[in-house]
Amino acid sequence: MSEEESRGLDEALELLNKPLIKNSIVTIISLAMFVATWWVVAILADLVYLPTPPNVMEALIDSFANEDPNLGVTMWQNIWSSLQRFGLGFALAFLVAIPLGLAMGYSKIFDLLAKPVVEVFRPIPPIAWVPFFIAIFFYFWGPIMVIFIGVLFPLLSNIYFGVKSVEPILLDAARTQGASRFQIFTKVVFPYTIPFLMTGIRIGMGIGWMCIVAAEMIGGVGGGIGFYINLQAGLGLYTNMFAGMIVIAVLGLLTTGIMQYLENVTNRRMGIR
Amino acid sequence: MILEIKDLMKSFPKKKGEMVAIADFDLDVEEGEFVCILGPSGCGKTTILRIIAGLESQTRGRILLNGKEISGPGSDRGMVFQEFALFPWRTVRRNVEFGLELKGVPPEERRERTQKFIELVGLNGFEDYHPYQLSGGMKQRVGIARALANEPAILLMDEPFGALDAQTRNLMQKELLRIWSETRKTVIFITHSVDEALFLADRIVVMTARPSEIGQIYEIKWPRPRDRASPEFAALRKQILEQLESMVKIEE
């Protein structure tokens, strides 16, 4: 080996040691191993409902490019339907959880009043609400309400916890600066809870995403990814079913990734390293 | 007389009867005076300060600030905390502006009025930093500037340098004396360090162990800056230390 070649090799090895590159390589290897295993198992098992990766990939591309013959819509439209429900359910939960969580955290009486009700509803899995919500809110608002319930509790408990963990010394500091009870709330308690709220949103998003798919599977109509998966399974089109599952995985990863980023940005802005 | 504390008593209810934390505390403080309250830990000296600040209420007794009885916290008493108690989401400037913001002072004026206090504590250039980016000593500079920016009648300091390392602590003591001589604020300073009290105070109020009463008051008339190595400094330090130690023994 010439000297130049060896230097080139050293540089290449050094590059491999950079954490970001190193981690990306490991991630790629991990995913490749998963796909390979899936492929081998699918070939060996030779089952209709376990298609191989290339077949699923083909179905995936096709689902975006063309309208589904049984549904009359493309995957884009299914995604849009699901996101719409997700957004509406999330917004509703947000509107209820913020005032409720702040009030419960800040006012002892309100806490005592609301807590028993919250504790009764919290253990009910969101999915258990599907039949009821579909019955009274029908196929559009029903799944939205399921998301609402799923997102509400993680948001609520994070905000509540945030208010409860405000350091008493900060309240003292504000009081010696002449803050009224209302100012303590707006200028100390509320800003203090923002990072907790962001955590609640991130966790809520994960749960909300699971809720939407499940709700659409049980009681969906006119599109949505959950509905799509259920329909394809019913028709025996398992490659399409898997394509739908991959879409959910990717969208889920994207939303949590974006939220993690926003959470970090917020924490930095709020003075938490 | 800027501050008069008359017959202050604080007790906490217990299962049987009550626990007296502070008894018969009487103190008059002159305008511009630097008073240190010195005592063994757990003697209730912080409680006295918190009562003056209005953060806790007394069981009995009266506190007059400029002749008016105080009740509850107010911006006429600025407080500096041992744990700094800065708002982590606010920059240095916005921490210092906090009190004026509460009063509804418009942003332009706020900035103008706080800038001189930021400069006074030597934080110019750090206005846009967040507290986590600052060292302990710098955090407490923010704490002092925040308290002063409200232009209180009196500055209450609760072991403000207790969380700092020895070197920073000495530096901050010098800085505090400089700030004090520039602002001529009345200061009540809580500490359990005899050395610190001797270095800073016009008057040292030595507290007894629980129930806390005033054990003895020392007038320190030495000129500043004081020399910790001087014989009279060492002699008085020894005397007060022995006094404090004898009290701790009684408690045991």
Interface residues (C-beta under 8 A of the other chain):
Chain A: E167 I169 L170 D172 A173 A174 R175 T176 Q177 G178 A179 S180 Q183 K187 V188 P191 Y192 I194 R269 M270 G271 I272 R273
Chain B: A53 G54 L55 P73 G74 S75 R77 G78 M79 F81 E83 A85 L86 F87 P88 W89 R90 F98 G99 E101 L102 K103 H130 P131 Y132 R146 A147 N150 L156
